[in-house]
Amino acid sequence: MKIEIRKEVESDYFETEAMVRRSFYNKYAPGCDEHLMVHTLRTHPLFLEEFSRVAVVDGKIAGLIMYFMSKIVVDGREIPVPSFGPLCADHKYKNHGIGSKLLKETLPLVKAAGYPGVIIMGEPEYYPKFGFMRAGDLGLTDVQGNVFDAFMALEFEKDALRIPGGKFIEPEDICSFDDAELEEFDQQFPYLLKAIRPCQWPYDNANDERDGYHLEYATKFPRAFETLFESYLKELAEFDSDLLNHTGKEFVDEIRESICDASYVVCVGDEIAGLFVSSVPDQKIGDKDCASYLQELYISPRFRKRGIAKDIFLRFIQSQVRDTGFCMVEESPSGKYFKRLLEKNGYTYDLYKEDHVRVFCHVHR
């Protein structure tokens, strides 16, 4: 895949915003506002257009990095320091090296301009491979005096950002939007259903200490997810022999490319124990709409009998604010088990045949 990195031009604006929306929609919260941040940032006085770039694949906008000026305040002094955000790749181009290429192309530009480094709020599992470290280890805090893993700094020279007592301040008005403003801006884009999903801020996320497992986005473990899916298909093939004609990669590619699907791996400590796919409908199921639904859930044999599947299933069903549902092979052990769980916990449901084996179970709260 050939990735071109270039400056954004005005004719790109709508396509870029639509790409950013697809990248972030339902990732951290129901819906997203990062595309409105992009729209607002372009005309902001602290926008650093000279460092910002888009990634282009096959003539289409496939990624973006936008820089803006922030500052460190210490002893009455203000030290300008660039930040960036969002950095993203289109939904179907995750794990294709677009984010990495955008960083490698733009960070040298910031360094050449004479800045001491870059400070961001970002994913602590991703950025250290590019040289970022916890900003707190350099004596920095956020504006409230806090330090945390997602608050990170990249120094272009050793100790260039070691400023004990320094407070990092981003411009507040680049990402402060009310619901009405966001709703109005969203009208120009294709409709997407807002959904409650695992790994979002409002979701009751599981953690190892309390629940014995946790969930991670599968984009962090693409090969492990494919391997698990192969095992999952082999078990399902006992009830649907047609699945033997397909590879796990075929199904996984469909999941990755769909804006409706979000895939996760189930982790027990540092071990990957299973997979989970949450979806939102692109059309009504039967005569009713539903919220986010459970498409696939698989726990590896050696991690079974720990209550993980039960906990994921009930936690997910209980998280929804509207009727939801899940897909299953009705005669499989897991299908029978999940229906019993619903009945035991006071839920009612309807079944909708999807094909000769797969069934959609519509759950009523």
C-alpha positions in Angstrom: 0.0 0.0 0.0 1.5 3.3 -1.1 1.0 6.1 1.5 1.5 9.7 0.4 2.1 12.4 3.1 1.3 16.0 2.1 -0.2 19.2 3.4 -4.0 19.4 3.5 -5.7 21.7 1.0 -9.1 23.3 1.2 -10.7 20.8 -1.2 -9.7 18.1 1.3 -11.6 19.6 4.3 -14.9 17.7 4.2 -13.2 14.4 3.3 -10.7 14.8 6.1 -13.5 15.6 8.7 -15.5 12.6 7.5 -12.4 10.4 7.8 -11.7 11.6 11.4 -15.4 11.0 12.3 -15.2 7.4 11.1 -11.9 6.9 12.9 -13.2 8.0 16.3 -16.9 7.3 16.2 -18.0 5.3 19.3 -14.4 4.7 20.2 -14.1 6.6 23.5 -17.7 7.6 24.0 -21.0 7.3 22.1 -20.4 9.3 18.9 -17.4 11.6 18.8 -16.4 15.3 18.4 -12.9 15.0 17.0 -14.1 15.9 13.5 -15.5 19.2 14.9 -12.2 19.8 16.6 -10.5 19.5 13.2 -12.9 21.9 11.7 -12.4 24.4 14.5 -8.6 24.1 14.7 -7.9 25.1 11.1 -8.9 28.7 11.9 -7.6 28.9 15.4 -4.7 31.3 16.0 -2.7 28.6 17.7 -3.0 26.1 14.8 0.4 25.1 13.5 -0.4 24.5 9.8 3.3 24.3 8.9 3.7 20.9 10.7 0.2 19.4 10.0 -0.2 16.8 7.3 -2.7 14.3 5.8 -2.0 10.8 4.6 -3.4 9.8 1.2 -4.0 6.3 -0.1 -5.4 5.7 -3.6 -6.3 9.3 -3.9 -8.4 9.3 -0.7 -7.7 11.0 2.7 -6.7 8.1 4.9 -5.0 9.8 7.9 -4.3 13.1 9.6 -2.0 14.8 12.2 -2.7 18.3 13.3 -0.4 20.4 15.5 -1.2 23.3 17.7 0.7 25.5 20.1 0.4 24.8 23.9 2.6 26.1 26.7 4.4 25.3 29.9 4.0 27.8 32.7 6.6 27.9 35.5 7.8 30.7 37.8 5.7 33.3 35.9 7.3 32.3 32.5 5.6 30.8 29.5 7.5 28.3 27.4 5.8 27.5 24.0 5.7 23.8 23.2 3.8 22.2 20.3 1.1 19.5 20.8 -0.7 17.4 18.3 -4.2 15.9 18.0 -5.9 14.3 16.5 -3.5 11.7 15.0 -5.6 9.1 13.3 -6.1 6.7 10.4 -9.3 5.9 8.6 -11.3 3.0 10.2 -10.3 0.5 7.5 -6.6 1.5 7.5 -5.8 0.8 11.2 -2.5 -1.1 11.6 -1.3 -0.1 8.1 1.5 2.2 9.4 -0.3 5.5 8.6 0.1 7.0 12.1 3.7 6.0 12.2 4.5 7.5 8.9 2.7 10.8 9.8 4.8 11.0 13.0 8.1 10.2 11.3 7.4 12.8 8.6 6.3 15.7 10.9 8.3 15.4 14.2 11.6 16.3 12.4 9.8 19.5 11.1 9.0 20.5 14.7 12.6 19.8 15.8 14.0 21.8 12.9 11.9 24.8 13.9 13.8 25.0 17.2 11.2 23.7 19.7 12.5 21.7 22.7 10.0 18.8 22.1 6.3 17.9 21.9 3.8 17.2 24.7 0.6 15.3 24.2 -2.3 13.6 25.8 -2.4 10.2 24.0 -2.4 6.4 24.3 0.5 5.3 26.5 0.8 1.9 24.8 1.4 3.5 21.4 3.7 6.6 21.7 6.7 5.3 23.7 8.0 3.5 20.6 8.5 6.9 19.1 10.5 8.2 22.1 7.6 9.6 24.2 7.8 9.2 28.0 5.7 10.1 31.0 5.7 13.9 31.3 5.6 13.5 35.1 9.0 11.9 35.0 10.3 15.3 33.7 8.7 17.2 36.6 5.7 18.4 34.6 2.0 18.3 35.5 -1.2 19.2 33.7 -3.0 22.4 34.6 -4.6 20.8 37.6 -1.3 19.5 38.9 -1.9 15.9 37.9 0.4 13.3 36.3 -0.8 10.2 34.5 0.4 7.7 31.9 -1.5 9.4 29.0 0.3 12.7 29.6 3.5 12.3 27.6 6.4 14.2 26.3 9.0 13.8 23.6 12.4 15.6 24.1 14.4 16.5 21.1 17.5 16.9 23.3 18.1 15.3 26.7 16.4 17.3 29.5 15.1 19.8 27.1 11.7 19.5 28.7 12.9 18.7 32.3 11.1 21.6 34.0 10.3 20.7 37.6 7.0 22.4 38.7 6.1 23.3 35.1 2.4 23.1 34.3 1.3 22.1 30.8 -1.6 24.1 29.4 -3.5 23.3 26.1 -5.8 25.9 24.5 -9.2 25.1 26.0 -11.3 26.4 23.1 -10.2 23.9 20.5 -12.3 21.0 21.9 -15.0 22.5 24.0 -18.3 22.0 22.2 -21.9 21.8 23.4 -24.3 19.1 22.3 -26.3 21.4 20.1 -23.2 22.7 18.2 -22.0 19.1 17.6 -25.5 17.9 16.5 -25.8 20.7 14.0 -22.3 20.1 12.6 -23.1 16.4 12.3 -26.1 16.9 10.0 -23.8 17.1 6.9 -22.4 13.6 7.4 -23.9 10.2 6.9 -26.0 9.0 9.8 -24.2 6.8 12.3 -25.9 5.3 15.3 -24.3 6.3 18.7 -23.6 3.2 20.7 -22.4 2.2 24.2 -19.5 -0.1 23.9 -16.6 -1.6 26.0 -13.5 0.6 26.5 -15.6 3.8 26.4 -15.4 6.2 29.3 -19.1 5.7 30.4 -18.8 1.9 30.2 -18.3 -0.2 33.3 -15.0 -1.7 32.1 -13.8 -4.9 33.7 -10.4 -5.0 35.3 -8.2 -7.9 36.3 -8.1 -7.2 40.0 -11.8 -7.0 40.4 -13.1 -9.3 37.6 -10.2 -11.5 36.6 -10.1 -10.1 33.0 -10.1 -6.9 31.0 -10.7 -5.9 27.4 -8.4 -4.3 24.9 -9.1 -3.0 21.4 -8.1 -5.8 18.9 -6.2 -3.3 16.8 -3.4 -3.6 19.3 -3.2 -7.4 18.8 -4.1 -8.0 15.1 -2.4 -11.4 14.7 -3.7 -12.8 17.9 -7.2 -11.8 17.0 -7.0 -13.6 13.7 -5.6 -16.7 15.3 -8.4 -16.7 17.9 -11.0 -16.3 15.1 -9.7 -19.3 13.3 -10.2 -21.4 16.5 -13.6 -19.9 17.0 -14.7 -20.8 13.4 -13.5 -24.4 13.9 -15.8 -24.7 16.9 -18.8 -23.1 15.2 -18.2 -25.4 12.1 -19.5 -28.3 14.2 -22.9 -26.6 13.8 -22.4 -24.9 10.4 -20.2 -26.9 8.0 -20.3 -24.0 5.5 -17.8 -22.1 7.7 -15.1 -24.6 6.7 -15.1 -22.9 3.3 -13.9 -19.6 4.8 -10.8 -18.5 6.6 -10.7 -16.5 9.8 -8.9 -13.7 7.9 -11.9 -13.2 5.6 -14.2 -12.6 8.5 -11.7 -10.5 10.4 -11.1 -8.3 7.3 -14.9 -7.7 7.0 -15.0 -6.8 10.7 -12.0 -4.4 10.5 -13.4 -2.6 7.4 -16.9 -2.1 8.8 -17.7 1.1 10.6 -20.4 -0.8 12.4 -18.1 -3.2 14.1 -15.6 -2.9 17.0 -13.4 -5.8 17.9 -11.7 -6.6 21.2 -9.4 -9.2 22.7 -10.2 -10.6 26.2 -7.1 -10.5 28.4 -6.4 -12.3 31.7 -3.4 -10.4 33.0 -0.9 -10.4 30.1 -2.4 -13.4 28.4 -5.0 -13.2 25.6 -7.9 -15.4 26.5 -10.6 -14.7 23.9 -12.3 -12.3 21.5 -15.4 -10.1 21.5 -17.0 -8.2 18.7 -19.6 -5.5 19.3 -21.7 -4.1 16.5 -24.3 -1.5 15.8 -27.1 -2.2 13.2 -26.9 -0.5 9.8 -30.7 -1.1 9.6 -33.6 -2.2 11.8 -33.8 -5.7 13.0 -37.3 -7.0 12.4 -39.7 -4.1 13.1 -37.6 -2.6 15.8 -34.3 -0.7 16.1 -31.8 -1.7 18.8 -28.7 -0.4 20.5 -25.2 -1.8 20.2 -25.3 -5.6 20.0 -23.0 -8.5 20.7 -21.9 -10.1 17.4 -19.2 -12.6 18.5 -17.9 -13.8 21.8 -15.3 -16.6 22.2 -13.2 -17.7 25.2 -10.3 -20.1 24.6 -10.8 -23.5 26.2 -8.2 -23.2 29.0 -9.8 -19.9 30.2 -13.3 -21.3 30.4 -15.2 -22.1 33.6 -14.0 -18.8 35.2 -17.3 -16.9 34.5 -15.6 -14.6 32.0 -18.1 -15.2 29.1 -21.0 -14.8 31.5 -19.7 -11.6 32.9 -18.9 -10.0 29.5 -22.4 -11.0 28.3 -24.4 -9.6 31.2 -22.2 -6.5 31.5 -22.8 -5.8 27.9 -26.5 -6.4 28.0 -26.9 -4.3 31.1 -24.9 -1.4 29.7 -27.4 -0.6 27.0 -30.0 2.1 27.4 -32.3 0.6 24.8 -33.3 -2.9 23.7 -30.2 -4.7 22.4 -29.4 -8.2 21.1 -26.8 -10.7 20.1 -26.0 -13.2 17.3 -25.6 -16.9 18.0 -25.8 -20.4 16.6 -29.0 -21.4 18.4 -28.1 -25.1 19.0 -24.6 -24.4 20.1 -23.8 -24.7 23.8 -23.1 -21.0 24.1 -26.4 -20.1 22.4 -28.3 -22.3 24.8 -26.3 -20.9 27.7 -26.9 -17.2 26.9 -30.6 -17.8 26.5 -30.7 -19.4 29.9 -28.8 -16.4 31.4 -31.4 -14.0 29.9 -34.3 -16.0 31.4 -32.6 -16.3 34.8 -31.9 -12.5 34.9 -35.5 -11.5 34.0 -35.0 -10.5 30.3 -37.4 -11.4 27.5 -36.4 -11.9 23.9 -37.4 -12.6 20.3 -35.5 -14.7 17.8 -34.9 -13.6 14.2 -33.5 -16.1 11.8 -30.5 -14.7 9.8 -29.9 -17.9 7.8 -30.2 -21.6 8.4 -28.0 -21.6 11.4 -27.2 -18.1 12.6 -29.9 -16.4 14.7 -30.3 -12.8 16.1 -31.7 -12.7 19.6 -33.4 -9.4 20.3 -33.4 -8.7 24.0 -36.0 -6.5 25.7 -34.9 -4.7 28.8 
